[in-house]
Amino acid sequence: MPPTDLLPFAPRGAESDRAPDAPSSSDGPTRPGLVSRPPRPVRPGVVALTVVGLLTAAAGALWPEVAPVLRSLGIAHPTDLVRGLGSLVLLGGAAALSVEAVHSGGRRRIGLGLVAAGAGVLAAGTLAVQTSHPSAAAIITTTGPTTLQAVGIAAMVAGVIALPSNLDWSWIAIIDVGLATTAALSALWLAPVRGGSGPEGGLLDVARREPTAIVLVALMVVGVALVVRVVQDRRPGDLTLAAAVLILPSALYTAVVGQNLALTAPSLRSAVMWWLVGPPILVLAGWQMSRARRAAPGDARPRSEAAGGASREDVGAEMTDDELRARRAEWVFVIAMLLTLASVATQRLFLDTLDPVLLLLGLVAVIASAGRLALLQREQTDLQQQLGSIAEELRVRARTDELTGLGNRLALVEEVDRVLLSGARDVHAFYIDIDDFKTVNDALGHEVGDQLLVRTAEHLTAAFGPRTFRLGGDEFVALAVDATCADAAERARRAVADATEPVDIGGVAVTARLSIGVSHATVDVDGTPSDSPEELVRMADLALNRAKELGRCRVASYDTWLQERVDRRLMVQRGLYRAVELDEFEVSYRPEVDLSTGEVLGAEAVLRWETPDHHLLHPAEYLGIASDSGLVPAISRSGLRRATAPWTSADPPTVPLSINLTRPELLHGGLLDDLEEIAGSIPRSALRLQIPEAAFMDPAAQPTIDNLSRVGYRICVRDFGTASSSVRRLNGLPDPAIRIDRSFVSGLAQRRSDRAVLSTIVEVGAALGVQITADGVTQPGQVVILRELGVTRGQGWLFGRPVPWPDFLRRTDGGSPSALGWRPPTAPMTTGVVT
């Protein structure tokens, strides 16, 4: 079977040697498959090769006229000069290649060594011709090439064959070699022709008279194939080396032609020219290799070459990518065709009748060219089909989730857009999330998690149909077309209910409970959708967030207030960044009083921030957003500095300070260090930290609370009664305190149940030695009831709203009750508990 490469000379592993990020040309976009590079400067090797070629070609062409001139100058045997000069230069080339062989490795060392040895043997054999019977052409004996010359040529050709290459020989490559061989045979067949009166004898006549000509012809044909091979995959100097190895047997062949067919001026000129051209080109090849090796950093041998495999130079300057290689193949094809047809045309000019052998060679070249074009056309068609299949496969893969086989986000957007433009009246989007999926992953491993995702995908496809997509992680989106809002909601509820049943995964029962957000888009009569695909999915996502807020494992539908809340959250988030940068937070203080005497017992610091729309927010309202943005530590430090400023001054107040802490502050991890740094100079007896009861009972906040207690900070549990009971944990706190939530205080006059709860709290607190403060006191009657229940401390608007520190000092006037504008009732304080 022939090779099926898409390009005439497709290299194995060519991509691995290419620079991954070649710089792009400044002239425009880089074409695929090409390594962009700046214009190449003129190479010294090209200049030297041109100069040598011109000089030697001129010497060969003018040799019959130059030889008599040299004899007149006293040189008895000018041909000895040609033979000796070429041989000495050839020895120099052998020495240069020997040096490169030492610095190479693997097959390249063997190849260059053989070429160097063959060049040395050829030079020695040619010098020895002078001592035997030189012919008039000077470089062979009267009996033809010597054994040393034949061995030298064979060794050089074998050396080029041994050079490493990583080419695949496709049918097109084989045809190119055949065309090149045809061109060589045509030129060789034409060589014995004498310009003028007819042939001196054909190639067969030459071979009959001198059998070594057949060997030379075979070696030159092999050399042509080597040129084709090297042109497609070369290193610096390789092409020059192959050209020299092709030229040297050509010199011997033309000498044989002239020796056996009554020496003519064309034969003599050709023999001299090729013998003077070949050795300098061999020296030039060694110089090019040496120059490339010295320019390469470190060891010039590629790793693949050192291991004996195929090798390449850095392809940044020596382009070796597939497209340029194919271009070189086209040049080989064109040149071979032109040479073959030119040989046929030249034979026709010199002879009265067309030589049948040349005619046959020309016919073979034409047929091979037609076959080559047909192969290229077929491969181009196959390539187009393959590219079409690859493009379709890539299109599908780009829109398919690899794990579940569902469509991905791109497929979802395209499908929503298609549905909205297809004339559907109603489109519902279901945004689905697996509750606590992270827990499954962490506890059972990602493999079980992936299997659970696959099972969930199957369940959702059965529930919502083929329009089900996975966006990533544990998030899915499904679409329902032309369904009523009631039907869509019922379908979502049924999917949630069915998902509560556990599924068996590898012998483990796993439950994938779902939360679903539903959004709805309509299409007007004129075909205009009410929402874009992105908006429809985003609205479903907001509804999903609402479902999770409501307790998970449920369905929530989108409402416009969800978007308004998100917009405000974004506005607050942006404002917080600016507030942190400019330190825009404000601290006010409100008094804590003795309900019997009205004495100011302490000051509570209240941290507030004014939003860009001029709303004052308490920390509980914005610290959740700040926590998501990573701003809690900065806000906490700012609040601590402002709140404790009066107590860290040179003249600190005598009343104790209470600072409110929130759950995000307790969780950020650096609270204790910030307190020690900012409020470390304040006596522990003058500072109390107020923590919400919900945060006090949160296991995640427990380490911070324990550390605060360990170093002696006094803690007050505020909003007491709004979360699970925490009385037992109060025993572990130094000087524990609670602040009863305002919801119990506001209903004292109306609800006996609130009185009963407060009575129980006071009784338990008294037994445990817990200091109790009532929050939210706004009416004098509430003070009376609180005193009857045994509560001695209170806070609320009845005693004054939060104000800046200077105003707080003026209002409290050192603790005088009259300064508050409130006087305690005259009713005596009872010590019992009223039920």
Secondary structure, 3 states (H helix, E strand, C coil): CCCCCCCCCCECCHHHHCCCCCCCCCCCCCCCCCCCCCCCCCCHHHHHHHHHHHHHHHHHHCHHHHHHHHHHCCCCCHHHHHHHHHHHHHHHHHHHHHHHHHCCCHHHHHHHHHHHHHHHHHHHHHHHHHHCCECCCCCCECCECCHHHHHHHHHHHHHHHHCCCCECCCHHHHHHHHHHHHHHHHHHHHCCEECCCEECCCHHHHHHHCCHHHHHHHHHHHHHHHHHHHHHCCCCCHHHHHHHHHHHHHHHHHHHHHHHCCCCHHHHHHHHHHHHHHHHHHHHHHHHHHHHHHHCCCCCCCHHHHCCCCCCCCCCCCCCCHHHHHHHHHHHHHHHHHHHHHHHHHHHHHCCCCCHHHHHHHHHHHHHHHHHHHHHHHHHHHHHHHHHHHHHHHHHHHCECCCCCCECHHHHHHHHHHHHHCCCCEEEEEEEEECCHHHHHHHHCHHHHHHHHHHHHHHHHHHHCCCEEEEECCEEEEEEECCCHHHHHHHHHHHHHHCCCCEEECCEEECCCEEEEEEEEEECCCCCECCCHHHHHHHHHHHHHHHHHCCCCCEEECCHHHHHHHHHHHHHHHHHHHHHHHCCCEEEEEEEEECCCCCEEEEEEEEEEECCCCCEECHHHHHHHHHHHCCHHHHHHHHHHHHHCHHHCCCCCCCCEEEECCHHHHHCCCHHHHHHHHHCCCCHHHEEEEEEHHHHCCHHHHHHHHHHHHCCCEEEEEEECCCCCCHHHHCCCCCCEEEECHHHHHCCCCCHHHHHHHHHHHHHHHHHCCEEEECCCCCHHHHHHHHHHCCCEECCHHHCCCECHHHHHHHHHHHCHHHHCCCCCCCCCCCCCCC
